[in-house]
């Protein structure tokens, strides 16, 4: 698996963005952060995290 297709857990996203668990789930719920569910596990592709950050940077500019 390449780094482009790496899947992150919610705690990993929390650590990378330094935000709370509920904020991560709010971003997922409002479709600002793409995710997939495998069984009962929620996973976030690293490229979805990149898209979210770039979107927020563009909004701030």
DSSP file (Angstrom, degrees, kcal/mol; ACC not computed):
  #  RESIDUE AA STRUCTURE BP1 BP2  ACC     N-H-->O    O-->H-N    N-H-->O    O-->H-N    TCO  KAPPA ALPHA  PHI   PSI    X-CA   Y-CA   Z-CA
    1    1 A X              0   0    0      0, 0.0     2,-0.1     0, 0.0     5,-0.0   0.000 360.0 360.0 360.0 129.6    0.0    0.0    0.0
    2    2 A X    >   -     0   0    0      1,-0.1     3,-0.8     4,-0.0     4,-0.2  -0.376 360.0-107.6 -82.5 166.4    1.4    3.4   -1.0
    3    3 A X  G >  S+     0   0    0      1,-0.2     3,-1.0     2,-0.2    43,-0.2   0.795 118.0  64.3 -64.8 -26.4    1.3    6.4    1.3
    4    4 A X  G 3  S+     0   0    0      1,-0.2    43,-0.7    42,-0.1    -1,-0.2   0.849 109.0  39.1 -62.7 -33.1   -1.4    7.9   -1.1
    5    5 A X  G <  S+     0   0    0     -3,-0.8    -1,-0.2    41,-0.1    -2,-0.2   0.253  85.2 134.6-102.4  11.3   -3.7    5.1   -0.2
    6    6 A X    <   -     0   0    0     -3,-1.0    40,-2.3    -4,-0.2     2,-0.5  -0.366  46.4-143.6 -64.8 138.7   -2.9    4.9    3.5
    7    7 A X  E     -A   45   0A   0     38,-0.2     2,-0.3    39,-0.1    38,-0.2  -0.899  13.0-156.9-107.0 132.3   -5.9    4.7    5.8
    8    8 A X  E     -A   44   0A   0     36,-3.0    36,-2.7    -2,-0.5     2,-0.1  -0.776  11.7-128.1-107.5 150.2   -5.9    6.4    9.1
    9    9 A X     >  -     0   0    0     -2,-0.3     4,-2.1    34,-0.2     5,-0.2  -0.455  33.5-104.3 -84.1 166.5   -7.9    5.8   12.3
   10   10 A X  H  > S+     0   0    0     32,-0.5     4,-2.7     1,-0.2     5,-0.2   0.922 122.6  52.3 -59.6 -45.4   -9.9    8.5   14.0
   11   11 A X  H  > S+     0   0    0      1,-0.2     4,-2.2     2,-0.2    -1,-0.2   0.866 108.1  52.1 -60.3 -33.7   -7.3    8.7   16.8
   12   12 A X  H  > S+     0   0    0      2,-0.2     4,-2.3     1,-0.2    -1,-0.2   0.899 110.7  47.0 -67.3 -39.8   -4.5    9.1   14.2
   13   13 A X  H  X S+     0   0    0     -4,-2.1     4,-2.6     2,-0.2     5,-0.3   0.904 110.0  54.2 -65.9 -41.4   -6.5   12.0   12.5
   14   14 A X  H  X>S+     0   0    0     -4,-2.7     4,-1.5     1,-0.2     5,-1.3   0.927 111.5  45.2 -56.5 -45.8   -7.0   13.5   16.0
   15   15 A X  H  <5S+     0   0    0     -4,-2.2    -2,-0.2     2,-0.2    -1,-0.2   0.899 113.2  48.9 -67.0 -41.9   -3.3   13.5   16.6
   16   16 A X  H  <5S+     0   0    0     -4,-2.3    -2,-0.2     1,-0.2    -1,-0.2   0.897 123.4  31.3 -66.8 -40.2   -2.3   14.8   13.2
   17   17 A X  H  <5S-     0   0    0     -4,-2.6    -1,-0.2    -5,-0.2    -2,-0.2   0.569 100.9-131.1 -93.5 -10.2   -4.8   17.7   13.3
   18   18 A X  T  <5 +     0   0    0     -4,-1.5     2,-0.3    -5,-0.3    -3,-0.2   0.945  63.5 128.0  55.3  52.0   -4.6   18.2   17.1
   19   19 A X      < -     0   0    0     -5,-1.3    -1,-0.2    -6,-0.2    -2,-0.1  -0.834  61.1 -90.7-129.5 168.2   -8.4   18.2   17.4
   20   20 A X     >  -     0   0    0     -2,-0.3     4,-1.9    -3,-0.1     5,-0.1  -0.289  31.8-112.5 -79.6 164.3  -11.0   16.3   19.5
   21   21 A X  H  > S+     0   0    0      1,-0.2     4,-2.3     2,-0.2     5,-0.2   0.905 118.0  53.0 -59.8 -44.2  -12.7   13.0   18.6
   22   22 A X  H  > S+     0   0    0      1,-0.2     4,-2.1     2,-0.2    -1,-0.2   0.855 106.3  53.3 -65.0 -33.4  -16.0   14.8   18.3
   23   23 A X  H  > S+     0   0    0      2,-0.2     4,-2.4     1,-0.2    -1,-0.2   0.901 107.8  50.8 -66.9 -40.2  -14.6   17.3   15.9
   24   24 A X  H  X S+     0   0    0     -4,-1.9     4,-2.0     1,-0.2    -2,-0.2   0.945 112.4  46.1 -60.9 -47.4  -13.3   14.5   13.7
   25   25 A X  H  X S+     0   0    0     -4,-2.3     4,-2.9     1,-0.2    -1,-0.2   0.841 110.1  54.4 -66.7 -32.0  -16.7   12.9   13.7
   26   26 A X  H  X S+     0   0    0     -4,-2.1     4,-2.4     2,-0.2     6,-0.2   0.915 108.0  49.8 -64.3 -42.4  -18.4   16.3   13.0
   27   27 A X  H  <>S+     0   0    0     -4,-2.4     5,-2.3     2,-0.2     6,-1.7   0.888 114.1  45.4 -62.1 -39.2  -16.2   16.7   10.0
   28   28 A X  H ><5S+     0   0    0     -4,-2.0     3,-1.5     4,-0.2    -2,-0.2   0.934 112.5  50.4 -68.1 -46.6  -17.1   13.3    8.8
   29   29 A X  H 3<5S+     0   0    0     -4,-2.9    -2,-0.2     1,-0.3    -1,-0.2   0.870 111.9  47.1 -60.8 -38.7  -20.8   13.8    9.5
   30   30 A X  T 3<5S-     0   0    0     -4,-2.4    -1,-0.3    -5,-0.2    -2,-0.2   0.333 114.0-119.0 -87.1   8.2  -20.9   17.1    7.6
   31   31 A X  T < 5S+     0   0    0     -3,-1.5    -3,-0.2     2,-0.2     3,-0.1   0.727  82.5 120.3  61.9  25.4  -19.0   15.5    4.7
   32   32 A X  S   <S+     0   0    0     -5,-2.3     2,-0.5    -6,-0.2    -4,-0.2   0.706  77.1  43.1 -83.6 -23.3  -16.0   17.8    5.0
   33   33 A X  S    S-     0   0    0     -6,-1.7    -1,-0.2    -9,-0.1    -2,-0.2  -0.975  86.5-137.6-126.9 116.6  -13.8   14.8    5.7
   34   34 A X        +     0   0    0     -2,-0.5     2,-0.3    14,-0.2    11,-0.2  -0.431  32.0 164.5 -72.6 145.0  -14.2   11.7    3.5
   35   35 A X        -     0   0    0      9,-0.2     2,-0.3    -7,-0.1     9,-0.2  -0.972  24.9-143.2-152.5 165.4  -14.1    8.3    5.3
   36   36 A X  E     -B   43   0B   0      7,-3.0     7,-3.1    -2,-0.3     2,-0.5  -0.927  12.9-136.3-128.9 157.6  -15.0    4.7    4.7
   37   37 A X  E     -B   42   0B   0     -2,-0.3     2,-0.6     5,-0.2     5,-0.2  -0.969  13.5-172.7-116.0 127.5  -16.3    2.1    7.1
   38   38 A X  E >  S-B   41   0B   0      3,-3.0     3,-2.4    -2,-0.5     2,-0.5  -0.947  72.0 -47.8-118.4 106.6  -14.9   -1.4    7.1
   39   39 A X  T 3  S-     0   0    0     -2,-0.6    -2,-0.0     1,-0.3     0, 0.0  -0.580 124.0 -26.7  65.3-119.3  -17.0   -3.6    9.3
   40   40 A X  T 3  S+     0   0    0     -2,-0.5     2,-0.4    -3,-0.1    -1,-0.3   0.348 118.3 104.0-103.9   4.1  -17.3   -1.4   12.4
   41   41 A X  E <   -B   38   0B   0     -3,-2.4    -3,-3.0   -32,-0.0     2,-0.5  -0.739  60.0-148.4 -94.5 131.4  -14.1    0.4   11.8
   42   42 A X  E     -B   37   0B   0     -2,-0.4   -32,-0.5    -5,-0.2     2,-0.4  -0.841  19.8-175.6 -95.7 129.7  -14.0    4.0   10.5
   43   43 A X  E     -B   36   0B   0     -7,-3.1    -7,-3.0    -2,-0.5     2,-0.5  -0.973  14.5-154.8-129.9 144.1  -11.0    4.8    8.3
   44   44 A X  E     -A    8   0A   0    -36,-2.7   -36,-3.0    -2,-0.4    -9,-0.2  -0.970  20.4-129.0-119.1 121.0   -9.9    8.1    6.7
   45   45 A X  E >>  -A    7   0A   0     -2,-0.5     4,-1.3   -38,-0.2     3,-0.9  -0.423  18.7-126.8 -66.1 142.5   -7.7    8.1    3.6
   46   46 A X  H 3> S+     0   0    0    -40,-2.3     4,-2.0     1,-0.3    -1,-0.1   0.848 110.3  58.6 -60.3 -33.6   -4.6   10.4    3.9
   47   47 A X  H 3> S+     0   0    0    -43,-0.7     4,-2.2   -41,-0.3    -1,-0.3   0.820 100.8  56.2 -67.2 -27.7   -5.6   12.2    0.7
   48   48 A X  H <> S+     0   0    0     -3,-0.9     4,-2.1     2,-0.2    -1,-0.2   0.865 106.6  50.4 -67.7 -35.5   -8.9   13.1    2.3
   49   49 A X  H  X S+     0   0    0     -4,-1.3     4,-2.2     2,-0.2    -2,-0.2   0.901 109.9  50.0 -66.8 -41.8   -7.0   14.7    5.1
   50   50 A X  H  X S+     0   0    0     -4,-2.0     4,-2.6     2,-0.2     5,-0.2   0.911 109.7  50.8 -62.1 -43.7   -4.9   16.6    2.6
   51   51 A X  H  X S+     0   0    0     -4,-2.2     4,-2.4     1,-0.2    -2,-0.2   0.909 109.6  50.9 -61.1 -43.4   -8.0   17.8    0.7
   52   52 A X  H  X S+     0   0    0     -4,-2.1     4,-2.2     2,-0.2    -2,-0.2   0.930 111.8  46.4 -60.5 -47.2   -9.6   19.0    4.0
   53   53 A X  H  X S+     0   0    0     -4,-2.2     4,-2.2     1,-0.2    -2,-0.2   0.929 113.3  48.4 -63.9 -46.1   -6.4   21.0    5.0
   54   54 A X  H  X S+     0   0    0     -4,-2.6     4,-2.4     1,-0.2    -1,-0.2   0.891 110.4  52.5 -61.6 -39.7   -6.1   22.6    1.5
   55   55 A X  H  X S+     0   0    0     -4,-2.4     4,-2.1    -5,-0.2    -1,-0.2   0.926 110.9  46.1 -62.3 -44.7   -9.8   23.5    1.5
   56   56 A X  H  X S+     0   0    0     -4,-2.2     4,-1.8     1,-0.2    -1,-0.2   0.853 111.6  52.3 -68.5 -34.1   -9.5   25.3    4.8
   57   57 A X  H  X S+     0   0    0     -4,-2.2     4,-1.1     2,-0.2    -1,-0.2   0.902 109.8  48.8 -66.5 -40.4   -6.3   27.1    3.7
   58   58 A X  H  < S+     0   0    0     -4,-2.4     3,-0.2     1,-0.2    -2,-0.2   0.888 110.6  51.1 -65.5 -39.0   -8.0   28.3    0.6
   59   59 A X  H  < S+     0   0    0     -4,-2.1    -1,-0.2     1,-0.2    -2,-0.2   0.876 109.5  50.6 -64.1 -37.2  -11.0   29.5    2.7
   60   60 A X  H  <        0   0    0     -4,-1.8    -1,-0.2     1,-0.2    -2,-0.2   0.731 360.0 360.0 -74.1 -22.5   -8.6   31.4    5.0
   61   61 A X     <        0   0    0     -4,-1.1    -1,-0.2    -3,-0.2    -2,-0.2   0.480 360.0 360.0 -77.0 360.0   -6.8   33.1    2.1
